Amino acid sequence: MSDPSATPRDVVELRVHGVSGAEAERMLDQRLVLQVAGDRSGGFYRPRTADPDVAEDPETQEAYRWSELPSGTAARTLSLVFLLPFLLCNVAIWMRPTAPGTGAGVRALCRVLALSLTLLFVVSVSGVALDLVAWRCMASPDCLAGRAWLSWLGGRPAGLRLAVSALVPMAAIGLVWWLAGLAGRPYAVLGTAAPVDAVPRPRLAAVGQWDSGPMVGRLRSIHVAAAFAALNAILLTARAAAAASPVIVVLATATGTTLLACVALLCAPPVIDRPAPHRRMDGAIRALPKISWCLTVLVLMFVLLSPEPWAATAALPGYGATVAWVLSVQTAILVALGVVALMRRRGDRRPGEPLRGVGAPVIAAVATGLAVAFASDLVHQSADLLDRHASAAERLATSPPLTYTWAILGFFLAVVAALIVAGFTILASRRARNTEARAIVQRDFPNAPPDAAPRLDQVRTAIAKARFTERLEPLTLAYAVLFALGLATSTLGLLQLHPGEVLDRYTVIPVGLVTFLVTMGSYAVAALFLGLVIGGIFAYRTPEFRRYVGVLWDLGTFWPRAAHPFAPPCYAERAVPELSRRITYLVESGQAVLLTGHSHGSVLLAVTVLQLPGRISQRVALLTYGSPLRRLHTHLFPAYVDQAVLHEVGQRLDWRWVNLWRDTDPIGSWIFSPHRPGEQPTVAGPAGAVDRRLRDPSEVVVPPGDSVPPPVMGHGPDESDERFREAVRELTRRLRAHA
């Protein structure tokens, strides 16, 4: 290893961008750059004019570009939209309360809920392929008219129609599995594998340090086995409606045993979270999908060859009850998750942090809401497509299960109610936010000239909008509660009660209005899905748009797949070890490293610092700006990111840490103390010197030699700001002094 006493010229400023992404040229403010390590997905770049091996400048600049890891190609970006409910459910497992003893219970409930989302996916696709197409449409000459792609099976025995159509949900299971892998390339991981709860605190350091491959492999086997078991259960239920037989009993018992085994394994965190492969246990888990697949083949053969007549019903026998039971189980899981979170949150209530400790059930409810909405609308839109030219009587006979109708109505009403609450919150909080913004502007620009009044109004508006971030948490909580109530009403589908008839009987809402709301809800869900697809495309093609949409993707895919194996892969499993390796290489080459991270880049760097060996962190400093570490992560992930963890980051660096923040930033904020320049910090010790507030904009008047006033930066990066460069110079001096 080189002499650690680096010369004053051996300092590398390593820049890491945030969720808005950036090209290496813009990050380094250079037209020509050279990649010195990594690849296109995650690479390190330096100005082409500099020698990558010799630091000729007082501060050698280097950039780490990771924006291609969570997305990159259009196909991978679109896959995130399809996997969004799985992604959110996976995030929920990391939002457990801080109270001891909640980890195992929350993980088990989140994993069982994640399994129910997979089952719902299979059930909804089966509803289209088996119920609507094979059972209803292929038995109706009117429905087959003009549809050559279906008429070749028209009039065939029901067993043949169902067996052939079952290939569709089987292909859908393979598709979602493929999309989960397509969302990101396999990420190399470094370090010793360790289970989630076996990693010493701070737990945030576990991200990217332990190999989640064995855990994801076990979850994948369980979900695939359960998915095929769900398909088997639908076919066997329909077959048993006419006449039960010993073969049905045997197959149904094997299918039920497979499902129970999957649930039991998910409720045993030590088995799933085992850090290293276990030959016997992993062999048994890997055998589950093979057993379930073999059962599917036997069920299809039985359905195809069974000579007994099928039940003469308009809908696939037992399918509506299956849908209702799946949604009922999801409701029960959400209630149990909420009870556990609320009970464990009692000793950790903090003003202004409504999601702290209850984020798991709230985000789980949002994930379930999207999954139920997408599944219900898939069936509804498919039924509408098949019944487009049918009469009213025929539409009634081929309508989807009532549970889906209740689900769409509940989702639509929850969204409308949430929008009303959001509008009320915006209006109710506007005065307080404007008052706060007016006071900040008055203190920042006490001597502004009269002609700067329009510019001051723009700054006040920017600060007031940024303050609305704190109001988003109660809105999310309100939507989760509203949807949970709507999901609970979906169980009325078990009683074969139509929403219009129930509301017309017990309220003043007429049947026609309910039908209109269901129709609007179906189109609203379709519009939401289309909007997510368009947003996903533009998010990684338009930097300004990605700044807002990318927060969801990058925050969700930052956490390892601990709940749902079909969620997009965790890019931190590559980014963090890659950063750690690069920093170690630079330090061992005799250089000091100044880490500068914007937005989510500051989170990646904080995790990296926690994983650096002591001999390396002694030659490292940290500059963060627009950092969401306190404002978002301590609220949403209190068990993994708290003040103790943030203090640990500072201590590892001997408090060579500066955090720049602005009042106009809706995402980033102060970390330890919100004091202004010249004021005493609100915390004692070296932590109080970390935060540096930046006045934004720097001026409200047009500077000499310019034609416009300085822009309002908000959350945007601004490495050319002289105050940023001064922080870089300060930390560079401290690194040199420590050498």
BELVENDA-V370963 format. One record per residue. RES is the residue in one small letter. PHI is phi in radians with two decimals (* if undefined). PSI is psi in radians with two decimals (none if undefined). D_CENTER is the distance of its C-alpha to the mean C-alpha in whole Angstrom. Layout:
RES/PHI/PSI/D_CENTER
RES/PHI/PSI/D_CENTER
This chain:
m/*/2.52/41
s/-1.21/2.85/42
d/-1.05/2.11/44
p/-1.20/-0.25/41
s/-1.40/1.46/43
a/-1.22/2.65/42
t/-1.29/2.81/44
p/-1.02/-0.33/43
r/-1.55/-0.20/42
d/-1.62/1.19/40
v/-2.23/2.22/36
v/-1.90/2.17/33
e/-1.64/1.85/31
l/-1.71/1.96/27
r/-1.69/2.38/25
v/-2.22/2.16/21
h/-1.38/3.04/19
g/-1.87/-2.72/16
v/-1.19/-0.39/13
s/-1.23/-0.26/16
g/1.21/2.90/18
a/-2.99/2.56/21
e/-1.36/2.65/24
a/-1.05/-0.59/26
e/-1.07/-0.72/29
r/-1.29/-0.65/28
m/-1.08/-0.65/26
l/-1.69/-0.07/30
d/0.96/0.76/32
q/-2.31/2.51/34
r/-1.34/-0.58/35
l/-2.09/2.21/35
v/-2.25/2.83/33
l/-2.26/2.24/33
q/-1.38/2.18/30
v/-1.91/-0.20/32
a/-2.88/2.82/29
g/1.37/-2.81/26
d/-2.39/-2.88/25
r/-1.17/-0.58/24
s/-1.19/-0.76/20
g/-2.55/1.78/21
g/-2.34/2.75/24
f/-1.85/2.34/26
y/-2.27/2.61/29
r/-2.35/2.78/32
p/-0.99/2.41/34
r/-1.15/-0.42/37
t/-1.28/-0.24/40
a/-1.74/2.58/39
d/-1.29/2.16/40
p/-1.17/-0.25/37
d/-1.85/-0.22/39
v/-2.24/2.21/41
a/-1.49/1.73/40
e/-1.55/-0.46/43
d/-1.52/2.77/41
p/-1.00/-0.60/41
e/-2.35/1.93/37
t/-1.42/2.19/36
q/-1.65/2.44/32
e/-2.49/2.55/30
a/-2.20/2.43/26
y/-1.91/2.06/23
r/-1.88/2.02/21
w/-2.10/0.10/18
s/-1.13/-0.34/16
e/-1.40/-0.24/17
l/-1.16/-0.88/15
p/-1.33/-0.23/11
s/-2.55/-1.81/13
g/1.73/-1.60/17
t/-1.35/2.81/18
a/-1.11/-0.67/18
a/-1.13/-0.74/18
r/-1.18/-0.63/15
t/-1.14/-0.77/13
l/-1.14/-0.57/14
s/-1.11/-0.52/13
l/-1.09/-0.60/9
v/-1.16/-0.79/10
f/-1.15/-0.54/12
l/-1.71/0.18/9
l/-1.00/-0.82/7
p/-1.04/-0.67/8
f/-1.14/-0.69/8
l/-1.08/-0.83/4
l/-1.14/-0.66/4
c/-1.13/-0.61/7
n/-1.20/-0.62/7
v/-1.15/-0.61/5
a/-1.03/-0.58/8
i/-1.19/-0.36/11
w/-1.61/0.05/11
m/-1.88/0.44/12
r/-1.18/2.79/15
p/-1.14/2.90/18
t/-1.44/-0.29/21
a/-1.06/2.44/23
p/-1.08/2.56/25
g/1.55/-0.02/25
t/-1.61/-0.29/21
g/-1.04/-0.92/19
a/-1.13/-0.76/21
g/-1.13/-0.80/21
v/-1.15/-0.72/17
r/-1.10/-0.76/16
a/-1.10/-0.79/19
l/-1.15/-0.74/18
c/-1.12/-0.65/14
r/-1.24/-0.66/15
v/-1.18/-0.67/18
l/-1.10/-0.72/15
a/-1.06/-0.69/13
l/-1.11/-0.67/16
s/-1.13/-0.53/17
l/-1.18/-0.68/15
t/-1.11/-0.75/16
l/-1.10/-0.72/19
l/-1.08/-0.68/19
f/-1.06/-0.82/18
v/-1.14/-0.71/21
v/-1.13/-0.70/23
s/-1.20/-0.75/22
v/-1.13/-0.67/23
s/-1.14/-0.57/26
g/-1.09/-0.64/27
v/-1.31/-0.87/27
a/-1.29/-0.78/29
l/-1.57/-0.82/31
d/-1.38/-1.03/32
l/-1.25/-0.82/32
v/-1.49/-1.05/33
a/-1.20/-0.79/35
w/-1.47/-0.73/37
r/-1.65/-1.02/37
c/-1.18/-0.76/37
m/-1.20/-0.23/39
a/-1.68/-0.01/42
s/-2.04/2.05/42
p/-1.06/-0.62/45
d/-1.12/-0.68/44
c/-1.23/-0.58/40
l/-1.38/-0.29/41
a/-1.05/2.18/43
g/1.39/0.12/42
r/-2.12/1.48/39
a/-1.14/-0.48/41
w/-1.26/-0.20/38
l/-1.98/-0.49/38
s/-1.14/-0.35/42
w/-1.19/-0.31/43
l/-1.82/-0.02/41
g/-1.11/2.36/43
g/1.40/-0.06/45
r/-1.31/2.85/44
p/-1.01/2.59/44
a/-1.05/-0.64/41
g/-1.07/-0.74/40
l/-1.14/-0.76/40
r/-1.07/-0.76/38
l/-1.20/-0.71/36
a/-1.11/-0.73/36
v/-1.21/-0.77/35
s/-1.18/-0.41/32
a/-1.13/-0.29/31
l/-1.14/-0.43/30
v/-1.18/-0.95/27
p/-1.10/-0.53/25
m/-1.13/-0.72/26
a/-1.18/-0.60/25
a/-1.12/-0.64/22
i/-1.09/-0.78/21
g/-1.15/-0.60/22
l/-1.13/-0.84/20
v/-1.19/-0.56/16
w/-1.13/-0.75/17
w/-1.16/-0.71/18
l/-1.11/-0.66/15
a/-1.08/-0.63/13
g/-1.39/-0.51/16
l/-1.24/-0.44/16
a/-1.08/-0.35/13
g/-2.91/2.59/14
r/-1.20/2.78/18
p/-1.03/2.25/19
y/-1.71/2.21/18
a/-1.26/2.44/21
v/-2.12/2.56/21
l/-2.06/2.85/24
g/1.69/3.02/25
t/-1.46/2.30/26
a/-1.14/2.43/24
a/-2.63/2.52/23
p/-1.21/2.83/21
v/-0.97/-0.90/19
d/-1.55/-0.03/21
a/-1.60/-0.13/24
v/-1.35/2.24/23
p/-1.06/2.63/25
r/-1.14/2.56/24
p/-1.38/2.32/22
r/-1.18/-0.38/19
l/-1.00/-0.50/17
a/-1.17/-0.24/20
a/-1.22/-0.47/18
v/-1.14/2.14/15
g/1.45/-0.08/17
q/-1.72/-0.57/20
w/-1.88/2.56/20
d/-1.42/1.93/20
s/-1.49/0.03/17
g/-0.98/-0.85/19
p/-1.05/-0.71/21
m/-1.15/-0.79/19
v/-1.12/-0.65/17
g/-1.09/-0.70/20
r/-1.16/-0.79/21
l/-1.08/-0.69/18
r/-1.09/-0.77/18
s/-1.07/-0.72/22
i/-1.15/-0.77/21
h/-1.19/-0.69/19
v/-1.12/-0.75/21
a/-1.08/-0.77/24
a/-1.16/-0.62/23
a/-1.10/-0.81/22
f/-1.18/-0.60/26
a/-1.12/-0.65/27
a/-1.10/-0.74/26
l/-1.08/-0.74/27
n/-1.06/-0.74/30
a/-1.11/-0.68/30
i/-1.13/-0.79/30
l/-1.18/-0.73/33
l/-1.20/-0.64/35
t/-1.09/-0.74/35
a/-1.15/-0.69/36
r/-1.21/-0.63/39
a/-1.35/-0.19/40
a/-1.14/-0.54/40
a/-1.48/-0.88/44
a/-2.82/2.22/45
a/-1.37/2.67/44
s/-2.52/2.82/45
p/-1.00/-0.60/45
v/-1.13/-0.74/43
i/-1.09/-0.73/40
v/-1.07/-0.78/41
v/-1.12/-0.84/40
l/-1.13/-0.71/37
a/-1.15/-0.67/36
t/-1.12/-0.76/36
a/-1.13/-0.70/35
t/-1.14/-0.81/32
g/-1.09/-0.69/31
t/-1.10/-0.70/32
t/-1.09/-0.79/29
l/-1.11/-0.77/26
l/-1.10/-0.68/28
a/-1.11/-0.68/28
c/-1.11/-0.80/24
v/-1.13/-0.73/23
a/-1.09/-0.70/26
l/-1.14/-0.68/24
l/-1.18/-0.46/21
c/-1.51/0.15/22
a/-2.10/1.38/24
p/-0.91/-0.68/22
p/-1.02/-0.54/24
v/-1.28/-0.81/25
i/-1.24/-0.71/21
d/-1.50/0.10/21
r/-0.96/2.20/24
p/-1.20/-0.65/24
a/-1.93/2.75/26
p/-1.05/2.48/27
h/-2.13/2.04/30
r/-1.01/-0.88/32
r/-1.26/-0.86/33
m/-1.13/-0.82/30
d/-1.14/-0.59/28
g/-1.12/-0.70/30
a/-1.16/-0.71/30
i/-1.18/-0.71/27
r/-1.15/-0.39/27
a/-1.32/-0.37/30
l/-1.02/-0.90/28
p/-1.11/-0.55/27
k/-1.17/-0.75/30
i/-1.09/-0.79/32
s/-1.12/-0.65/29
w/-1.14/-0.77/30
c/-1.08/-0.68/34
l/-1.10/-0.66/34
t/-1.10/-0.74/32
v/-1.07/-0.76/35
l/-1.13/-0.71/37
v/-1.11/-0.77/36
l/-1.09/-0.71/36
m/-1.12/-0.72/40
f/-1.13/-0.77/41
v/-1.08/-0.67/39
l/-1.30/-0.65/41
l/-1.79/-0.20/44
s/-1.12/2.24/45
p/-1.47/-0.24/48
e/-1.12/2.56/47
p/-1.20/2.70/47
w/-1.63/2.75/44
a/-1.13/2.43/43
a/-1.59/1.45/44
t/-2.21/2.72/41
a/-1.21/-0.68/39
a/-1.90/2.82/36
l/-1.02/2.13/35
p/-0.99/2.27/36
g/1.42/-0.14/34
y/-1.20/-0.77/31
g/-1.04/-0.71/30
a/-1.14/-0.63/31
t/-1.08/-0.79/28
v/-1.06/-0.81/25
a/-1.08/-0.70/26
w/-1.19/-0.63/26
v/-1.10/-0.81/23
l/-1.18/-0.58/22
s/-1.14/-0.73/24
v/-1.12/-0.71/23
q/-1.09/-0.72/19
t/-1.06/-0.79/21
a/-1.10/-0.69/22
i/-1.15/-0.75/19
l/-1.10/-0.72/18
v/-1.10/-0.80/21
a/-1.09/-0.71/22
l/-1.12/-0.71/18
g/-1.13/-0.71/19
v/-1.10/-0.79/23
v/-1.08/-0.78/22
a/-1.15/-0.74/20
l/-1.18/-0.66/22
m/-1.15/-0.66/25
r/-1.45/-0.18/24
r/-1.56/-0.18/23
r/-0.96/-0.70/26
g/-1.56/0.15/27
d/-2.32/0.67/25
r/-1.47/2.30/25
r/-2.33/2.38/25
p/-1.05/2.42/26
g/1.39/0.09/23
e/-2.24/1.17/20
p/-1.15/-0.44/19
l/-1.54/-0.13/16
r/-1.13/2.05/17
g/1.57/-0.34/18
v/-2.05/0.25/16
g/-1.12/-0.58/13
a/-1.05/-0.95/12
p/-1.17/-0.54/14
v/-1.18/-0.89/13
i/-1.21/-0.57/9
a/-1.10/-0.67/10
a/-1.17/-0.69/13
v/-1.11/-0.78/11
a/-1.07/-0.79/9
t/-1.13/-0.68/13
g/-1.03/-0.79/14
l/-1.13/-0.75/12
a/-1.09/-0.79/13
v/-1.14/-0.71/17
a/-1.11/-0.81/17
f/-1.11/-0.76/16
a/-1.12/-0.80/19
s/-1.12/-0.72/21
d/-1.25/-0.55/21
l/-1.03/-0.80/22
v/-1.21/-0.75/25
h/-1.12/-0.82/26
q/-1.16/-0.62/26
s/-1.15/-0.73/28
a/-1.11/-0.70/30
d/-1.12/-0.66/31
l/-1.15/-0.72/32
l/-1.27/-0.52/34
d/-1.75/0.30/36
r/-1.02/-0.62/36
h/-1.93/0.28/40
a/-1.52/2.79/41
s/-1.34/3.00/43
a/-1.08/-0.70/41
a/-1.14/-0.73/43
e/-1.17/-0.63/41
r/-1.09/-0.70/38
l/-1.12/-0.67/38
a/-1.25/-0.46/39
t/-1.95/0.37/36
s/-1.27/2.70/33
p/-1.18/2.93/30
p/-0.99/2.54/30
l/-1.10/-0.45/30
t/-1.06/-0.70/27
y/-1.14/-0.65/25
t/-1.13/-0.79/27
w/-1.06/-0.70/26
a/-1.13/-0.77/22
i/-1.13/-0.75/23
l/-1.08/-0.78/25
g/-1.12/-0.72/23
f/-1.13/-0.78/20
f/-1.12/-0.77/22
l/-1.14/-0.63/24
a/-1.13/-0.73/21
v/-1.16/-0.78/19
v/-1.07/-0.78/23
a/-1.10/-0.70/23
a/-1.13/-0.66/20
l/-1.14/-0.66/21
i/-1.14/-0.76/25
v/-1.10/-0.69/24
a/-1.10/-0.78/22
g/-1.08/-0.73/25
f/-1.12/-0.70/27
t/-1.13/-0.71/25
i/-1.07/-0.81/25
l/-1.20/-0.72/29
a/-1.20/-0.56/30
s/-1.63/-0.11/28
r/-1.07/-0.75/29
r/-1.11/-0.79/33
a/-1.13/-0.73/31
r/-1.18/-0.70/29
n/-1.16/-0.63/32
t/-1.12/-0.78/34
e/-1.09/-0.76/32
a/-1.14/-0.68/32
r/-1.12/-0.70/35
a/-1.15/-0.69/36
i/-1.15/-0.78/34
v/-1.12/-0.68/36
q/-1.10/-0.68/39
r/-1.29/-0.56/39
d/-1.35/-0.64/37
f/-2.27/1.17/40
p/-1.21/-0.41/43
n/-1.99/0.49/45
a/-1.15/2.41/44
p/-1.23/2.80/46
p/-1.03/-0.58/47
d/-1.29/-0.07/46
a/-1.60/0.10/42
a/-1.01/-0.79/41
p/-1.05/-0.68/39
r/-1.18/-0.65/37
l/-1.13/-0.64/37
d/-1.12/-0.68/36
q/-1.10/-0.71/33
v/-1.17/-0.74/32
r/-1.05/-0.74/32
t/-1.10/-0.74/30
a/-1.10/-0.73/27
i/-1.20/-0.72/27
a/-1.10/-0.71/27
k/-1.14/-0.70/24
a/-1.11/-0.59/22
r/-1.25/-0.20/23
f/-1.30/-0.26/21
t/-0.97/-0.70/18
e/-1.14/-0.38/19
r/-1.49/-0.14/20
l/-1.26/-0.53/16
e/-1.09/-0.87/16
p/-1.12/-0.50/19
l/-1.16/-0.76/18
t/-1.09/-0.71/14
l/-1.11/-0.73/16
a/-1.12/-0.74/19
y/-1.10/-0.72/17
a/-1.06/-0.74/16
v/-1.14/-0.76/19
l/-1.11/-0.74/21
f/-1.19/-0.67/18
a/-1.02/-0.69/19
l/-1.15/-0.72/23
g/-1.14/-0.67/23
l/-1.16/-0.62/21
a/-1.11/-0.63/24
t/-1.21/-0.34/26
s/-1.11/-0.41/25
t/-1.15/-0.25/27
l/-1.13/-0.27/30
g/-1.09/-0.44/30
l/-1.08/-0.52/32
l/-1.58/0.08/35
q/1.01/0.73/35
l/-1.79/2.20/35
h/-1.43/2.41/34
p/-0.97/-0.73/32
g/-1.10/-0.75/35
e/-1.18/-0.71/38
v/-1.15/-0.85/36
l/-1.21/-0.57/35
d/-1.20/-0.57/39
r/-1.36/-0.71/41
y/-1.86/-0.07/39
t/-2.36/-3.06/38
v/-1.67/0.13/40
i/-1.42/2.12/37
p/-1.30/2.82/39
v/-1.06/-0.73/38
g/-1.04/-0.68/37
l/-1.19/-0.68/35
v/-1.12/-0.76/33
t/-1.05/-0.72/33
f/-1.09/-0.73/32
l/-1.14/-0.67/29
v/-1.13/-0.75/28
t/-1.10/-0.78/29
m/-1.11/-0.66/27
g/-1.11/-0.70/24
s/-1.11/-0.77/24
y/-1.21/-0.55/24
a/-1.15/-0.71/22
v/-1.13/-0.75/19
a/-1.08/-0.71/20
a/-1.15/-0.66/20
l/-1.09/-0.79/17
f/-1.10/-0.77/16
l/-1.10/-0.70/18
g/-1.10/-0.68/17
l/-1.15/-0.66/13
v/-1.12/-0.84/15
i/-1.11/-0.74/18
g/-1.10/-0.66/15
g/-1.12/-0.61/13
i/-1.21/-0.84/17
f/-1.29/-0.41/18
a/-1.06/-0.63/15
y/-1.89/0.25/16
r/-2.07/-0.40/20
t/-2.11/1.89/20
p/-0.98/-0.72/20
e/-1.15/-0.68/20
f/-1.24/-0.65/18
r/-1.14/-0.46/15
r/-1.01/-0.54/16
y/-1.68/-0.87/14
v/-1.24/-0.61/11
g/-1.13/-0.34/10
v/-1.02/-0.75/9
l/-1.15/-0.85/6
w/-1.09/-0.90/6
d/-1.22/-0.59/8
l/-1.21/-0.71/6
g/-1.23/-0.72/3
t/-1.50/0.03/6
f/-1.25/-0.56/8
w/-1.59/2.46/9
p/-1.07/2.75/11
r/-1.36/1.60/10
a/-1.87/-0.13/12
a/-2.10/-0.89/12
h/-2.11/2.08/11
p/-1.26/-0.28/13
f/-1.62/0.06/12
a/-1.23/2.75/8
p/-1.03/2.59/9
p/-1.11/2.77/11
c/-1.50/1.96/10
y/-1.24/-0.38/12
a/-1.13/-0.38/14
e/-1.16/-0.32/16
r/-1.84/-0.77/18
a/-1.08/-0.80/18
v/-1.15/-0.89/19
p/-1.07/-0.58/22
e/-1.15/-0.77/23
l/-1.12/-0.76/23
s/-1.06/-0.75/25
r/-1.15/-0.73/27
r/-1.14/-0.77/28
i/-1.09/-0.75/29
t/-1.07/-0.73/31
y/-1.08/-0.78/33
l/-1.13/-0.76/33
v/-1.15/-0.75/35
e/-1.22/-0.24/37
s/-1.52/0.08/38
g/1.63/0.28/40
q/-1.98/2.61/37
a/-1.61/2.69/35
v/-2.20/2.18/32
l/-1.83/1.96/30
l/-1.55/2.21/26
t/-2.15/2.07/25
g/-2.21/2.26/22
h/-1.78/2.38/20
s/0.97/-2.18/17
h/-1.19/-0.31/14
g/-1.08/-0.53/17
s/-1.19/-0.54/19
v/-1.20/-0.78/16
l/-1.03/-0.70/16
l/-1.25/-0.64/20
a/-1.09/-0.75/20
v/-1.11/-0.70/19
t/-1.12/-0.75/21
v/-1.05/-0.68/24
l/-1.16/-0.30/24
q/-1.79/-0.12/24
l/-1.28/2.44/27
p/-1.10/2.71/31
g/-1.02/-0.66/33
r/-1.16/-0.40/35
i/-1.53/-0.79/33
s/-1.12/-0.33/31
q/-1.15/-0.33/35
r/-1.96/0.45/35
v/-2.23/2.49/31
a/-2.25/2.84/30
l/-2.34/2.28/27
l/-2.17/2.05/27
t/-2.02/2.58/23
y/-2.64/2.43/23
g/1.12/0.59/21
s/-1.45/2.27/19
p/-1.62/0.25/16
l/-0.97/-0.83/17
r/-1.52/-0.78/19
r/-1.16/-0.64/18
l/-1.92/-0.93/14
h/-1.23/-0.66/13
t/-1.21/-0.45/17
h/-1.37/-0.76/16
l/-1.52/-0.54/12
f/-2.21/1.06/13
p/-1.13/-0.44/17
a/-1.36/-0.23/18
y/-2.11/-0.44/16
v/-2.26/1.92/17
d/-2.49/-3.07/20
q/-1.10/-0.57/24
a/-1.11/-0.71/25
v/-1.15/-0.77/22
l/-1.14/-0.66/23
h/-1.13/-0.63/27
e/-1.11/-0.66/27
v/-1.06/-0.83/25
g/-1.09/-0.72/28
q/-1.17/-0.65/31
r/-1.06/-0.53/30
l/-1.70/0.12/31
d/0.98/0.60/34
w/1.06/0.53/32
r/-1.48/1.24/32
w/-2.50/2.24/29
v/-2.22/2.31/29
n/-2.09/2.09/26
l/-1.71/2.34/27
w/-2.53/2.77/25
r/-2.25/2.62/26
d/-1.27/-0.32/27
t/-1.52/0.01/25
d/-1.53/2.09/22
p/-1.42/-0.14/19
i/-2.05/-0.94/17
g/-1.44/2.85/19
s/-2.89/-3.02/22
w/-1.20/2.84/24
i/-1.96/-0.79/24
f/-1.99/-0.67/27
s/-2.54/2.27/29
p/-1.57/0.37/29
h/-1.19/2.72/33
r/-1.62/2.86/34
p/-0.99/2.30/37
g/1.61/-0.19/40
e/-1.69/2.79/39
q/-1.34/2.39/38
p/-1.08/2.70/35
t/-1.47/-0.11/34
v/-2.19/2.58/33
a/-1.54/2.86/36
g/1.51/-3.03/36
p/-1.13/-0.39/35
a/-1.08/-0.52/31
g/-1.20/-0.28/33
a/-1.69/0.07/33
v/-1.34/-0.78/30
d/-1.45/2.36/29
r/-2.27/1.99/31
r/-1.40/2.35/30
l/-1.87/2.23/31
r/-1.20/2.29/33
d/-2.35/2.10/31
p/-1.31/2.98/33
s/-1.15/-0.53/35
e/-2.61/2.74/38
v/-1.90/0.04/38
v/-1.94/2.78/42
v/-1.28/2.13/42
p/-1.24/2.75/43
p/-1.02/2.40/46
g/1.49/0.06/46
d/-2.20/2.94/43
s/-1.99/-0.19/43
v/-2.35/2.68/40
p/-1.26/2.84/38
p/-1.02/2.51/35
p/-1.30/2.80/32
v/-1.48/2.02/29
m/-1.40/-0.59/27
g/1.04/-2.09/24
h/-1.62/-0.09/21
g/-1.20/2.60/22
p/-1.30/2.64/24
d/-2.64/1.30/28
e/-1.22/-0.26/29
s/-1.46/-0.15/32
d/-1.07/2.32/33
e/-1.08/-0.55/36
r/-1.20/-0.58/34
f/-1.16/-0.80/31
r/-1.12/-0.59/34
e/-1.16/-0.70/36
a/-1.11/-0.66/33
v/-1.10/-0.79/33
r/-1.13/-0.68/37
e/-1.09/-0.84/37
l/-1.18/-0.56/35
t/-1.12/-0.74/36
r/-1.09/-0.70/40
r/-1.18/-0.62/38
l/-1.13/-0.75/37
r/-1.17/-0.66/41
a/-1.15/-0.62/42
h/-1.26/-0.48/41
a/-1.14/none/42
